[in-house]
Structures are given as C-alpha cells and as structure tokens.
C-alpha cells in the first residue's frame, strides 16, 4: 500500500483506531452450495435422516442452523441438543473435504481483497471475524480463498462461542481486551455484514454497522434498514474506507 493510504486516516492529530469485525458468507465470499450442504450433511449424518428440510440460513449461527434443521425434520427437542455436537463435527469434516469444490464453485465478492489489503496497511486497524460459522469452518472458508492472513482469528467471535449471534460482539470485545490489551469505544467498532441479523447484533453490541448487498437478501431487502452505511458491494474502496475510517 502507498504511504498515502497508510497514513491518511487521522483524527485530531491521532491515528484512527478501528476494530473491524467481518461476517463471512455473503459479505466476504460465497461458497456456492457447499456451506449449506456441509451443515445439512452434518445434520443428516448425526440424526440418520434420509432427507433434509431446507431452511433459511442467512445471518444465523451454525449451531442454530443445525438445530433448526433437526427440529424441522421432526427430531424431538431433547434429542436435538444431544445430536448437535456430533452434527457440528460432521459438518466441519464435510466442509474441509469439499474445499476444492468450494474454491471452484464459490468466489470472493467484488472489492473485498483490495479493501482488506488497504485496511491491513492502515495503522491502528485490527480486523477479525464475527460470524455464525464455528471457528473451524470460518478458517476453512477464508483460507480457501486466500483471505486468512488479513484476520486476527484469536480475537474474533464465532458460532462455536454462542448459538445466538447477538452475543458475539461482546465476546470479541472481551477477547481483544484480554489478548491484545486493546479497548475500543463504540464508534471504533464496526460489524460488516449482509443481513438484518448482522445489523441487529451490531446494535445490541454497541457497534456501528456497514451492510453490503452481496448476500442472498440483496440490496433491496436491506433498503428498509438503517445501518450506518449501505453499499451494493465493496468495489468502491475509497468510499468504503471513508465510511469506516472517517469520523
């Protein structure tokens, strides 16, 4: 990155500090059908299902998705809780097995790589993940597309931390304070996502939110919401940088 890009974001003579928490599916990448198939396959293996009901997965955690699949398939509630750990292990194995197919059928969304590079080159910015994926699946997905080096995985928050997405922002803030000795005020924390659930968890966690229309909900579905910023995609690098790094 150029010196201009690295040093340009200053406020009152101080370098801007930002903790940027990225959603994965629909925001950074699409996995094609592989992400869905891994979760459905994990549920089917654990419960011995011949067919798997299709449910909406956007903005949900992996444990929540698998629990909903099992419930929709008629599995009793008490048994859902017993089967969930086994189903998650199976889903992790399937996703890892299908990396090559994910790489060929999926893609990185427009502007993502350039934006991550610019943010990584900006002093005072730390990037991590806030995702419904369990941590193992989150790593496999971003690593498959060459994005893993941009993220400080240890201070992120994942579906393996809590089944409720709304609980994840405080988990990430606690981790970055404990592990990196960094404490951020609410205006310095951003959730970048593609669903109404991303916006809700940001607001509950006291964070700001940028939504992007590259997920299944599309830009139209997000138009009635009130994120801090809404972009059709992340291809206008300078505009997105100004949004999250500006005052």
C-alpha contacts under 8 A as a table, 3 or more apart, distances in Angstrom:
res1	aa1	res2	aa2	distance
1	X	5	X	6.32
1	X	6	X	6.83
1	X	117	X	7.58
1	X	118	X	6.49
1	X	121	X	6.19
2	X	5	X	5.27
2	X	6	X	6.44
3	X	6	X	5.04
3	X	7	X	5.98
4	X	7	X	5.45
4	X	8	X	5.53
5	X	8	X	5.63
5	X	9	X	7.87
5	X	118	X	6.97
5	X	121	X	7.51
5	X	122	X	6.93
6	X	9	X	7.51
6	X	118	X	7.61
6	X	121	X	5.54
6	X	122	X	4.45
6	X	123	X	6.40
7	X	10	X	7.27
7	X	15	X	7.82
7	X	122	X	6.82
7	X	123	X	7.26
9	X	15	X	6.42
9	X	16	X	5.89
9	X	122	X	7.84
9	X	245	X	6.54
9	X	246	X	7.18
10	X	13	X	5.92
10	X	14	X	5.40
10	X	15	X	4.52
10	X	16	X	5.27
11	X	14	X	5.29
11	X	15	X	6.35
11	X	16	X	6.20
11	X	247	X	7.42
15	X	123	X	7.03
15	X	124	X	6.39
16	X	123	X	7.63
16	X	124	X	5.83
16	X	125	X	7.49
16	X	245	X	6.82
17	X	123	X	7.85
17	X	124	X	4.50
17	X	125	X	5.59
17	X	184	X	7.83
17	X	188	X	6.29
18	X	124	X	6.29
18	X	125	X	4.69
18	X	126	X	6.25
18	X	184	X	7.53
18	X	188	X	4.79
18	X	189	X	5.92
18	X	190	X	7.49
18	X	245	X	7.26
19	X	125	X	6.04
19	X	126	X	5.01
19	X	127	X	5.99
19	X	128	X	7.67
19	X	184	X	7.21
19	X	188	X	6.20
19	X	189	X	4.85
19	X	190	X	6.33
20	X	125	X	7.38
20	X	126	X	6.27
20	X	127	X	4.83
20	X	128	X	6.30
20	X	129	X	7.96
20	X	189	X	5.94
20	X	190	X	4.82
20	X	191	X	6.13
20	X	192	X	7.33
21	X	127	X	6.04
21	X	128	X	5.02
21	X	129	X	4.87
21	X	130	X	5.25
21	X	156	X	7.27
21	X	189	X	7.62
21	X	190	X	5.96
21	X	191	X	4.82
21	X	192	X	6.23
22	X	27	X	7.68
22	X	28	X	7.69
22	X	127	X	7.46
22	X	128	X	6.21
22	X	129	X	4.54
22	X	130	X	5.37
22	X	131	X	7.18
22	X	191	X	5.99
22	X	192	X	5.02
22	X	193	X	6.53
23	X	26	X	7.86
23	X	27	X	5.94
23	X	28	X	7.00
23	X	129	X	6.06
23	X	130	X	5.30
23	X	131	X	4.92
23	X	132	X	7.95
23	X	191	X	7.44
23	X	192	X	6.04
23	X	193	X	5.04
23	X	194	X	7.67
23	X	198	X	7.74
24	X	27	X	5.40
24	X	28	X	5.01
24	X	29	X	6.19
24	X	129	X	7.45
24	X	130	X	7.90
24	X	131	X	6.27
24	X	138	X	7.43
24	X	141	X	7.99
24	X	142	X	7.61
24	X	193	X	7.70
25	X	28	X	6.24
25	X	29	X	5.47
25	X	30	X	5.57
25	X	31	X	7.32
25	X	215	X	7.34
26	X	29	X	5.63
26	X	30	X	5.55
26	X	109	X	7.87
26	X	193	X	7.65
26	X	194	X	6.06
26	X	214	X	5.61
26	X	215	X	3.86
26	X	216	X	6.79
27	X	30	X	7.86
27	X	109	X	7.09
27	X	192	X	7.40
27	X	193	X	5.48
27	X	194	X	5.57
27	X	212	X	6.63
27	X	214	X	6.22
27	X	215	X	6.31
28	X	108	X	6.01
28	X	109	X	5.75
28	X	112	X	6.14
29	X	106	X	7.19
29	X	107	X	5.66
29	X	108	X	4.30
29	X	109	X	5.31
29	X	142	X	7.91
30	X	106	X	5.14
30	X	107	X	5.57
30	X	108	X	6.57
30	X	109	X	7.30
31	X	34	X	5.67
31	X	35	X	5.79
31	X	102	X	5.36
31	X	103	X	7.40
31	X	105	X	6.70
31	X	106	X	4.26
31	X	107	X	6.75
31	X	141	X	7.61
32	X	35	X	7.14
32	X	102	X	6.60
32	X	105	X	5.31
32	X	106	X	4.65
32	X	107	X	7.91
33	X	36	X	5.51
33	X	37	X	6.06
33	X	102	X	7.99
33	X	105	X	7.87
34	X	37	X	4.95
34	X	38	X	6.01
34	X	95	X	7.03
34	X	98	X	7.17
34	X	101	X	7.56
34	X	102	X	5.89
35	X	38	X	5.38
35	X	39	X	6.66
35	X	95	X	6.84
36	X	39	X	5.43
36	X	40	X	6.17
36	X	57	X	7.89
37	X	40	X	5.03
37	X	41	X	5.75
38	X	41	X	5.05
38	X	42	X	6.04
38	X	90	X	7.97
38	X	91	X	4.87
38	X	92	X	7.32
38	X	94	X	5.39
38	X	95	X	5.37
39	X	42	X	5.09
39	X	43	X	6.28
39	X	62	X	7.33
39	X	65	X	7.63
39	X	66	X	6.44
39	X	87	X	7.86
39	X	88	X	7.53
39	X	91	X	5.10
40	X	43	X	5.21
40	X	44	X	6.14
40	X	52	X	6.50
40	X	66	X	7.23
40	X	69	X	7.38
40	X	91	X	7.69
41	X	44	X	5.00
41	X	45	X	6.02
41	X	90	X	7.45
41	X	91	X	6.44
41	X	94	X	7.49
42	X	45	X	5.24
42	X	46	X	6.18
42	X	66	X	7.90
42	X	86	X	7.81
42	X	87	X	4.50
42	X	88	X	6.19
42	X	89	X	7.32
42	X	90	X	4.59
42	X	91	X	4.24
42	X	92	X	7.94
42	X	94	X	7.49
43	X	46	X	5.29
43	X	47	X	6.15
43	X	49	X	7.69
43	X	52	X	8.00
43	X	66	X	5.95
43	X	69	X	7.00
43	X	70	X	6.58
43	X	84	X	7.81
43	X	87	X	4.98
43	X	88	X	7.70
43	X	90	X	7.88
43	X	91	X	7.59
44	X	47	X	5.39
44	X	48	X	5.39
44	X	49	X	4.59
44	X	50	X	7.07
44	X	51	X	7.37
44	X	52	X	6.62
44	X	87	X	7.78
45	X	48	X	5.23
45	X	49	X	6.83
45	X	87	X	6.86
45	X	90	X	7.14
46	X	49	X	7.98
46	X	83	X	6.07
46	X	84	X	7.81
46	X	86	X	5.88
46	X	87	X	4.98
46	X	90	X	7.53
47	X	70	X	7.63
47	X	75	X	7.96
47	X	83	X	6.85
47	X	87	X	7.94
49	X	52	X	6.65
49	X	73	X	7.91
52	X	69	X	7.06
52	X	73	X	6.74
53	X	69	X	6.27
53	X	72	X	6.39
53	X	73	X	6.19
54	X	69	X	7.32
55	X	65	X	7.85
55	X	68	X	7.50
55	X	69	X	6.71
57	X	60	X	5.72
57	X	65	X	6.22
58	X	195	X	6.85
58	X	216	X	7.44
59	X	132	X	6.82
59	X	165	X	7.83
59	X	194	X	7.89
59	X	195	X	5.86
59	X	196	X	7.44
59	X	197	X	5.21
59	X	198	X	6.31
60	X	64	X	6.34
60	X	65	X	6.42
60	X	132	X	5.54
60	X	164	X	7.80
60	X	165	X	6.64
60	X	197	X	7.48
61	X	64	X	5.12
61	X	65	X	6.14
61	X	131	X	7.21
61	X	132	X	3.51
61	X	133	X	5.82
61	X	134	X	7.58
61	X	158	X	7.84
61	X	159	X	4.90
61	X	163	X	5.80
61	X	164	X	6.76
61	X	165	X	6.28
62	X	65	X	5.05
62	X	66	X	6.16
62	X	88	X	7.70
62	X	132	X	5.70
62	X	133	X	5.35
62	X	134	X	6.29
62	X	159	X	5.83
62	X	160	X	7.84
62	X	163	X	7.46
63	X	66	X	5.31
63	X	67	X	6.03
63	X	84	X	6.97
63	X	88	X	7.21
63	X	159	X	6.60
63	X	160	X	7.49
63	X	163	X	5.55
64	X	67	X	5.13
64	X	68	X	6.14
64	X	163	X	5.69
64	X	164	X	7.38
65	X	68	X	5.13
65	X	69	X	6.20
66	X	69	X	5.01
66	X	70	X	6.18
66	X	84	X	7.01
66	X	87	X	7.35
66	X	88	X	7.76
67	X	70	X	5.22
67	X	71	X	6.12
67	X	80	X	6.17
67	X	81	X	7.64
67	X	84	X	6.76
68	X	71	X	5.05
68	X	72	X	5.97
69	X	72	X	5.15
69	X	73	X	6.17
70	X	73	X	5.04
70	X	74	X	6.57
70	X	75	X	5.43
70	X	80	X	6.30
71	X	74	X	5.21
71	X	75	X	5.16
71	X	76	X	6.75
71	X	77	X	6.77
71	X	80	X	7.00
72	X	75	X	7.37
75	X	79	X	6.56
75	X	80	X	6.31
76	X	79	X	5.36
76	X	80	X	6.29
77	X	80	X	5.07
77	X	81	X	6.80
78	X	81	X	5.58
78	X	82	X	6.77
79	X	82	X	4.98
79	X	83	X	6.09
80	X	83	X	5.18
80	X	84	X	5.99
81	X	84	X	5.39
81	X	85	X	7.91
82	X	85	X	7.07
83	X	86	X	5.52
83	X	87	X	6.13
84	X	87	X	5.05
84	X	88	X	6.15
85	X	88	X	5.21
85	X	89	X	6.37
86	X	89	X	5.23
86	X	90	X	6.33
87	X	90	X	5.12
87	X	91	X	6.13
88	X	91	X	4.99
88	X	92	X	6.19
89	X	92	X	5.19
89	X	93	X	6.34
90	X	93	X	5.12
90	X	94	X	6.19
91	X	94	X	5.14
91	X	95	X	6.13
92	X	95	X	5.28
92	X	96	X	6.25
92	X	136	X	6.81
92	X	137	X	6.01
93	X	96	X	5.27
93	X	97	X	6.17
94	X	97	X	5.02
94	X	98	X	6.20
95	X	98	X	5.18
95	X	99	X	6.41
95	X	137	X	7.04
95	X	140	X	7.66
96	X	99	X	5.43
96	X	137	X	7.79
96	X	140	X	6.57
97	X	100	X	7.89
98	X	101	X	5.31
98	X	102	X	6.10
99	X	102	X	4.96
99	X	103	X	6.13
99	X	140	X	7.59
99	X	141	X	7.97
99	X	144	X	6.50
100	X	103	X	5.09
100	X	104	X	6.34
101	X	104	X	5.13
101	X	105	X	5.97
102	X	105	X	5.26
102	X	106	X	5.40
102	X	144	X	7.77
103	X	106	X	5.47
103	X	107	X	6.92
103	X	144	X	6.31
103	X	145	X	6.69
104	X	107	X	7.72
107	X	145	X	7.44
108	X	112	X	6.82
108	X	113	X	7.69
108	X	145	X	6.92
109	X	112	X	5.86
109	X	214	X	7.16
109	X	233	X	7.61
109	X	234	X	7.73
110	X	113	X	7.93
110	X	233	X	6.40
110	X	234	X	5.96
110	X	235	X	5.28
111	X	114	X	5.54
111	X	115	X	6.07
111	X	233	X	7.32
111	X	234	X	4.76
111	X	235	X	3.77
111	X	236	X	6.92
111	X	237	X	6.68
112	X	115	X	5.20
112	X	116	X	6.10
112	X	234	X	6.03
112	X	235	X	7.11
113	X	116	X	5.19
113	X	117	X	6.17
113	X	147	X	7.49
114	X	117	X	5.13
114	X	118	X	6.29
114	X	237	X	7.07
115	X	118	X	5.16
115	X	119	X	6.17
115	X	234	X	7.46
115	X	237	X	5.66
115	X	240	X	7.94
115	X	241	X	7.62
116	X	119	X	5.17
116	X	120	X	5.98
116	X	150	X	6.61
117	X	120	X	5.09
117	X	121	X	6.26
117	X	150	X	7.50
118	X	121	X	5.13
118	X	122	X	6.41
119	X	122	X	5.10
119	X	125	X	6.52
119	X	127	X	7.92
119	X	241	X	7.74
120	X	123	X	7.74
120	X	125	X	6.87
120	X	126	X	7.46
120	X	127	X	7.53
120	X	150	X	6.52
122	X	125	X	5.97
126	X	151	X	7.84
126	X	152	X	7.38
127	X	150	X	6.82
127	X	151	X	5.23
127	X	152	X	6.19
128	X	150	X	7.83
128	X	151	X	4.63
128	X	152	X	4.99
128	X	153	X	5.87
128	X	155	X	6.56
128	X	156	X	5.16
129	X	151	X	6.94
129	X	152	X	7.83
129	X	153	X	6.78
129	X	156	X	4.80
129	X	157	X	6.35
129	X	158	X	7.61
130	X	156	X	5.75
130	X	157	X	4.92
130	X	158	X	5.99
130	X	168	X	6.82
130	X	169	X	7.29
130	X	172	X	7.64
130	X	191	X	7.46
131	X	134	X	7.74
131	X	138	X	7.46
131	X	157	X	6.57
131	X	158	X	5.15
131	X	159	X	6.49
131	X	165	X	7.68
132	X	158	X	5.56
132	X	159	X	4.35
132	X	160	X	8.00
132	X	163	X	7.87
132	X	165	X	6.41
133	X	136	X	7.86
133	X	137	X	5.83
133	X	138	X	5.39
133	X	158	X	5.79
133	X	159	X	5.01
133	X	160	X	7.28
134	X	137	X	5.50
134	X	138	X	6.17
134	X	158	X	5.23
134	X	159	X	4.43
134	X	160	X	4.39
134	X	161	X	7.61
135	X	138	X	4.99
135	X	139	X	6.27
135	X	157	X	7.96
135	X	158	X	5.57
135	X	159	X	7.06
135	X	160	X	6.19
136	X	139	X	5.34
136	X	140	X	6.36
137	X	140	X	5.08
137	X	141	X	6.14
138	X	141	X	5.32
138	X	142	X	6.40
138	X	158	X	7.88
139	X	142	X	5.49
139	X	143	X	5.75
139	X	148	X	6.89
140	X	143	X	5.19
140	X	144	X	5.88
141	X	144	X	5.31
141	X	145	X	6.88
142	X	145	X	5.44
142	X	146	X	6.33
142	X	147	X	5.02
142	X	148	X	5.26
143	X	146	X	4.92
143	X	147	X	5.58
143	X	148	X	4.75
144	X	147	X	7.67
145	X	148	X	7.99
146	X	149	X	7.51
147	X	150	X	5.99
147	X	151	X	7.76
148	X	151	X	5.84
149	X	152	X	7.95
152	X	155	X	6.08
152	X	156	X	7.00
153	X	156	X	5.33
154	X	175	X	7.52
154	X	179	X	7.97
155	X	172	X	5.54
155	X	173	X	7.71
155	X	175	X	4.98
155	X	176	X	5.10
155	X	179	X	7.25
156	X	171	X	7.81
156	X	172	X	5.09
156	X	175	X	7.45
157	X	161	X	6.51
157	X	168	X	5.44
157	X	169	X	7.07
157	X	171	X	6.04
157	X	172	X	5.17
158	X	161	X	5.31
158	X	162	X	7.02
158	X	168	X	6.93
159	X	162	X	5.37
159	X	163	X	5.55
159	X	164	X	7.56
159	X	165	X	7.17
160	X	163	X	7.01
161	X	168	X	7.60
161	X	171	X	8.00
162	X	165	X	6.98
162	X	167	X	6.66
162	X	168	X	7.02
164	X	167	X	5.76
164	X	168	X	7.51
165	X	168	X	5.51
165	X	197	X	7.69
165	X	201	X	6.30
166	X	169	X	7.17
166	X	200	X	7.09
166	X	201	X	4.29
166	X	202	X	7.67
166	X	204	X	6.55
166	X	205	X	7.30
167	X	170	X	6.33
167	X	171	X	6.89
167	X	201	X	7.28
167	X	205	X	7.57
168	X	171	X	5.10
168	X	172	X	6.38
168	X	201	X	7.40
168	X	205	X	7.78
169	X	172	X	5.24
169	X	173	X	6.28
169	X	201	X	7.01
169	X	202	X	6.76
169	X	205	X	5.15
169	X	207	X	7.74
170	X	173	X	5.04
170	X	174	X	6.06
170	X	205	X	5.97
171	X	174	X	5.18
171	X	175	X	6.23
172	X	175	X	5.10
172	X	176	X	6.20
173	X	176	X	5.32
173	X	177	X	6.20
173	X	183	X	7.38
173	X	184	X	7.66
174	X	177	X	5.21
174	X	178	X	6.17
175	X	178	X	5.11
175	X	179	X	5.72
175	X	180	X	7.71
176	X	179	X	5.33
176	X	180	X	5.16
176	X	181	X	6.49
176	X	182	X	5.80
176	X	183	X	7.17
177	X	180	X	5.69
177	X	181	X	4.53
177	X	182	X	4.68
177	X	183	X	5.36
178	X	181	X	5.55
178	X	182	X	7.69
184	X	188	X	5.82
184	X	189	X	6.65
185	X	188	X	5.44
185	X	189	X	6.94
186	X	189	X	5.48
186	X	206	X	5.58
186	X	207	X	5.20
186	X	208	X	7.14
187	X	190	X	7.65
187	X	207	X	6.58
187	X	208	X	6.31
188	X	207	X	7.69
188	X	208	X	7.83
189	X	207	X	5.14
189	X	208	X	6.10
190	X	202	X	7.58
190	X	207	X	5.57
190	X	208	X	4.76
190	X	209	X	5.41
190	X	210	X	7.21
190	X	244	X	7.27
191	X	198	X	7.17
191	X	199	X	7.63
191	X	202	X	5.93
191	X	207	X	6.69
191	X	208	X	6.28
191	X	209	X	4.84
191	X	210	X	6.39
192	X	198	X	7.53
192	X	209	X	5.87
192	X	210	X	4.88
192	X	211	X	5.87
192	X	212	X	7.64
193	X	198	X	5.46
193	X	199	X	7.39
193	X	209	X	7.63
193	X	210	X	6.51
193	X	211	X	5.03
193	X	212	X	6.29
194	X	198	X	6.71
194	X	211	X	5.11
194	X	212	X	5.03
194	X	213	X	6.05
194	X	214	X	6.73
194	X	215	X	5.47
194	X	217	X	7.46
194	X	218	X	7.92
195	X	198	X	5.29
195	X	199	X	6.79
195	X	211	X	7.12
195	X	215	X	7.34
195	X	217	X	6.67
195	X	222	X	7.15
196	X	199	X	5.12
196	X	200	X	6.21
196	X	222	X	6.98
196	X	225	X	7.44
197	X	200	X	5.01
197	X	201	X	6.15
198	X	201	X	5.35
198	X	202	X	6.21
198	X	209	X	7.87
198	X	211	X	7.96
199	X	202	X	5.12
199	X	203	X	6.24
199	X	209	X	6.00
199	X	210	X	7.92
199	X	211	X	7.44
199	X	227	X	6.54
200	X	203	X	5.19
200	X	204	X	6.14
201	X	204	X	5.10
201	X	205	X	6.02
202	X	205	X	5.09
202	X	206	X	6.11
202	X	207	X	4.83
202	X	208	X	6.21
202	X	209	X	6.12
203	X	206	X	5.01
203	X	207	X	5.68
203	X	208	X	6.90
203	X	209	X	7.72
204	X	207	X	7.64
208	X	227	X	7.64
208	X	228	X	6.38
209	X	227	X	5.47
209	X	228	X	5.48
209	X	229	X	6.85
210	X	227	X	5.95
210	X	228	X	5.83
210	X	229	X	4.76
210	X	230	X	5.81
210	X	231	X	7.76
210	X	244	X	7.91
211	X	222	X	7.78
211	X	227	X	6.51
211	X	229	X	6.36
211	X	230	X	4.88
211	X	231	X	6.46
212	X	215	X	7.43
212	X	219	X	7.06
212	X	230	X	5.76
212	X	231	X	4.87
212	X	232	X	5.49
212	X	233	X	5.40
212	X	234	X	7.13
213	X	217	X	7.22
213	X	218	X	4.56
213	X	219	X	4.08
213	X	220	X	7.80
213	X	222	X	7.32
213	X	230	X	7.69
213	X	231	X	6.35
213	X	232	X	4.56
213	X	233	X	5.80
214	X	217	X	7.92
214	X	218	X	5.86
214	X	219	X	7.28
214	X	232	X	6.69
214	X	233	X	5.87
215	X	218	X	5.48
217	X	220	X	7.45
217	X	221	X	5.50
217	X	222	X	7.12
218	X	221	X	5.81
218	X	222	X	6.88
219	X	222	X	5.27
219	X	223	X	6.25
219	X	231	X	7.82
219	X	232	X	5.96
220	X	223	X	5.20
220	X	224	X	7.93
221	X	224	X	6.89
222	X	225	X	5.50
223	X	226	X	7.79
226	X	229	X	7.94
227	X	230	X	6.46
229	X	243	X	7.01
231	X	234	X	6.74
233	X	236	X	7.81
234	X	237	X	6.48
234	X	240	X	6.79
236	X	239	X	5.50
236	X	240	X	6.36
237	X	240	X	5.31
237	X	241	X	6.08
238	X	241	X	5.07
238	X	242	X	6.08
239	X	242	X	5.11
239	X	243	X	6.22
240	X	243	X	4.95
240	X	244	X	6.36
241	X	244	X	5.48
241	X	245	X	5.63
241	X	246	X	7.52
242	X	245	X	5.36
242	X	246	X	5.02
243	X	246	X	5.65
